[in-house]
Amino acid sequence: MTEVHQAITAHLQKQHAILKKFAELEQERERYIEEAVMLCRNGQPFTVEKINAVTKKMNELAKQGVVPARKYVTVEMVKEYVERSKK
């Protein structure tokens, strides 16, 4: 019975670590998205490279089945968002 308890505990700890890392990456991704949106609104050049580097890490975690995958962001997506938010 102790082995089962230890296995369950280890599994839950692993899932918790994945969730914690995913939440940290989500915050980082949102920060990069906000940065790109602000630059776009101000007519300055921007890229989505940092956003998608974080997205790639998040999607690697998603392969373990605990967290959802995220879509990669394009420059066009940011521009469309900024245009929609102006209205």
LOMARMI-788735 format. One record per residue: z, y, x of N, C-alpha, C in turn; residue in one letter. Coordinates in steps of 0.05 Angstrom, whole numbers, plus 5000, padded with zeros to 4 digits. Layout:
<node <Z, Y, X>, <Z, Y, X>, <Z, Y, X>, 'a'> ...
This chain:
<node <5000, 4976, 5016>, <5000, 5000, 5000>, <5000, 5025, 5017>, 'm'> <node <5014, 5024, 5040>, <5015, 5047, 5057>, <4987, 5054, 5068>, 't'> <node <4971, 5033, 5074>, <4944, 5037, 5085>, <4927, 5052, 5064>, 'e'> <node <4930, 5045, 5039>, <4914, 5058, 5018>, <4922, 5087, 5016>, 'v'> <node <4948, 5092, 5016>, <4958, 5119, 5015>, <4948, 5136, 5039>, 'h'> <node <4949, 5124, 5063>, <4939, 5138, 5086>, <4909, 5144, 5084>, 'q'> <node <4894, 5125, 5074>, <4865, 5128, 5071>, <4859, 5151, 5051>, 'a'> <node <4873, 5151, 5029>, <4870, 5172, 5009>, <4877, 5199, 5020>, 'i'> <node <4899, 5200, 5034>, <4908, 5225, 5046>, <4887, 5235, 5067>, 't'> <node <4877, 5218, 5083>, <4857, 5225, 5103>, <4832, 5236, 5089>, 'a'> <node <4824, 5222, 5068>, <4800, 5230, 5053>, <4804, 5258, 5040>, 'h'> <node <4827, 5263, 5028>, <4833, 5289, 5016>, <4834, 5311, 5037>, 'l'> <node <4845, 5305, 5060>, <4847, 5324, 5082>, <4819, 5332, 5091>, 'q'> <node <4801, 5312, 5093>, <4774, 5317, 5101>, <4759, 5335, 5081>, 'k'> <node <4763, 5328, 5055>, <4751, 5344, 5034>, <4761, 5373, 5035>, 'q'> <node <4787, 5376, 5039>, <4799, 5403, 5040>, <4788, 5418, 5063>, 'h'> <node <4784, 5406, 5086>, <4773, 5419, 5109>, <4744, 5428, 5103>, 'a'> <node <4729, 5412, 5090>, <4702, 5419, 5082>, <4702, 5443, 5064>, 'i'> <node <4719, 5442, 5043>, <4721, 5464, 5024>, <4729, 5490, 5038>, 'l'> <node <4748, 5489, 5056>, <4757, 5512, 5070>, <4735, 5524, 5087>, 'k'> <node <4721, 5507, 5102>, <4699, 5517, 5119>, <4677, 5529, 5102>, 'k'> <node <4671, 5516, 5079>, <4650, 5526, 5061>, <4657, 5554, 5051>, 'f'> <node <4682, 5557, 5043>, <4691, 5583, 5033>, <4689, 5605, 5055>, 'a'> <node <4695, 5598, 5079>, <4693, 5617, 5102>, <4663, 5624, 5106>, 'e'> <node <4646, 5604, 5105>, <4617, 5609, 5108>, <4606, 5625, 5085>, 'l'> <node <4616, 5620, 5061>, <4607, 5635, 5037>, <4613, 5665, 5041>, 'e'> <node <4637, 5671, 5051>, <4644, 5699, 5055>, <4626, 5712, 5077>, 'q'> <node <4621, 5697, 5098>, <4604, 5707, 5119>, <4576, 5712, 5108>, 'e'> <node <4565, 5693, 5093>, <4539, 5695, 5081>, <4537, 5720, 5063>, 'r'> <node <4557, 5723, 5046>, <4557, 5746, 5028>, <4558, 5773, 5043>, 'e'> <node <4573, 5773, 5065>, <4574, 5797, 5082>, <4546, 5804, 5093>, 'r'> <node <4532, 5784, 5103>, <4505, 5788, 5113>, <4485, 5796, 5091>, 'y'> <node <4488, 5785, 5067>, <4471, 5793, 5045>, <4476, 5822, 5038>, 'i'> <node <4501, 5830, 5036>, <4508, 5858, 5030>, <4496, 5877, 5051>, 'e'> <node <4498, 5868, 5076>, <4486, 5884, 5098>, <4456, 5887, 5095>, 'e'> <node <4442, 5866, 5088>, <4413, 5867, 5084>, <4406, 5885, 5061>, 'a'> <node <4421, 5882, 5039>, <4416, 5898, 5015>, <4420, 5928, 5022>, 'v'> <node <4441, 5935, 5036>, <4446, 5962, 5043>, <4424, 5974, 5060>, 'm'> <node <4416, 5959, 5080>, <4394, 5968, 5097>, <4368, 5972, 5081>, 'l'> <node <4362, 5953, 5063>, <4339, 5955, 5046>, <4340, 5980, 5028>, 'c'> <node <4363, 5984, 5016>, <4366, 6008, 4999>, <4362, 6034, 5014>, 'r'> <node <4369, 6034, 5039>, <4366, 6058, 5056>, <4339, 6059, 5070>, 'n'> <node <4321, 6041, 5063>, <4294, 6041, 5074>, <4293, 6033, 5104>, 'g'> <node <4314, 6020, 5113>, <4315, 6012, 5141>, <4306, 5983, 5144>, 'q'> <node <4296, 5976, 5167>, <4287, 5948, 5172>, <4311, 5928, 5171>, 'p'> <node <4306, 5904, 5161>, <4327, 5884, 5160>, <4314, 5857, 5162>, 'f'> <node <4330, 5837, 5168>, <4321, 5809, 5169>, <4341, 5792, 5153>, 't'> <node <4333, 5768, 5148>, <4350, 5749, 5134>, <4358, 5726, 5152>, 'v'> <node <4354, 5729, 5178>, <4359, 5708, 5197>, <4389, 5700, 5197>, 'e'> <node <4407, 5720, 5198>, <4436, 5713, 5198>, <4444, 5700, 5172>, 'k'> <node <4433, 5709, 5150>, <4440, 5697, 5124>, <4432, 5668, 5124>, 'i'> <node <4408, 5663, 5133>, <4398, 5635, 5132>, <4410, 5617, 5153>, 'n'> <node <4419, 5628, 5175>, <4433, 5612, 5195>, <4459, 5601, 5183>, 'a'> <node <4473, 5619, 5168>, <4498, 5610, 5154>, <4491, 5591, 5132>, 'v'> <node <4469, 5597, 5117>, <4461, 5579, 5095>, <4456, 5551, 5106>, 't'> <node <4443, 5549, 5129>, <4438, 5523, 5141>, <4464, 5508, 5146>, 'k'> <node <4484, 5521, 5156>, <4511, 5509, 5161>, <4523, 5499, 5134>, 'k'> <node <4520, 5516, 5114>, <4531, 5509, 5088>, <4517, 5485, 5076>, 'm'> <node <4491, 5484, 5080>, <4476, 5461, 5069>, <4482, 5435, 5084>, 'n'> <node <4489, 5438, 5110>, <4498, 5414, 5125>, <4523, 5403, 5112>, 'e'> <node <4542, 5421, 5106>, <4566, 5412, 5092>, <4560, 5400, 5065>, 'l'> <node <4541, 5411, 5051>, <4534, 5402, 5024>, <4523, 5373, 5025>, 'a'> <node <4512, 5365, 5047>, <4502, 5337, 5049>, <4525, 5317, 5046>, 'k'> <node <4549, 5326, 5050>, <4572, 5307, 5048>, <4581, 5305, 5019>, 'q'> <node <4568, 5319, 5000>, <4573, 5315, 4972>, <4597, 5330, 4960>, 'g'> <node <4610, 5346, 4975>, <4634, 5359, 4965>, <4628, 5387, 4954>, 'v'> <node <4609, 5401, 4967>, <4603, 5428, 4960>, <4573, 5430, 4953>, 'v'> <node <4565, 5451, 4938>, <4537, 5454, 4931>, <4520, 5466, 4954>, 'p'> <node <4495, 5460, 4953>, <4476, 5472, 4972>, <4470, 5500, 4963>, 'a'> <node <4461, 5516, 4982>, <4454, 5544, 4976>, <4424, 5548, 4983>, 'r'> <node <4411, 5566, 4968>, <4383, 5572, 4973>, <4380, 5589, 4998>, 'k'> <node <4359, 5585, 5012>, <4352, 5603, 5034>, <4342, 5629, 5022>, 'y'> <node <4347, 5651, 5035>, <4340, 5678, 5026>, <4316, 5688, 5040>, 'v'> <node <4298, 5700, 5026>, <4274, 5713, 5038>, <4277, 5743, 5037>, 't'> <node <4261, 5756, 5053>, <4260, 5786, 5053>, <4252, 5795, 5025>, 'v'> <node <4233, 5781, 5013>, <4223, 5789, 4987>, <4246, 5787, 4966>, 'e'> <node <4263, 5767, 4968>, <4285, 5764, 4950>, <4304, 5788, 4951>, 'm'> <node <4309, 5797, 4975>, <4327, 5821, 4979>, <4313, 5846, 4967>, 'v'> <node <4288, 5849, 4973>, <4273, 5872, 4962>, <4273, 5872, 4931>, 'k'> <node <4268, 5848, 4920>, <4268, 5846, 4891>, <4295, 5853, 4879>, 'e'> <node <4316, 5843, 4892>, <4343, 5849, 4882>, <4349, 5879, 4883>, 'y'> <node <4341, 5892, 4904>, <4346, 5921, 4907>, <4330, 5936, 4885>, 'v'> <node <4305, 5928, 4880>, <4289, 5940, 4859>, <4302, 5937, 4832>, 'e'> <node <4311, 5913, 4826>, <4323, 5907, 4800>, <4349, 5923, 4796>, 'r'> <node <4364, 5926, 4818>, <4390, 5940, 4816>, <4386, 5970, 4813>, 's'> <node <4363, 5981, 4819>, <4357, 6010, 4816>, <4354, 6017, 4786>, 'k'> <node <4347, 5997, 4770>, <4340, 6003, 4741>, <4365, 6004, 4725>, 'k'> 
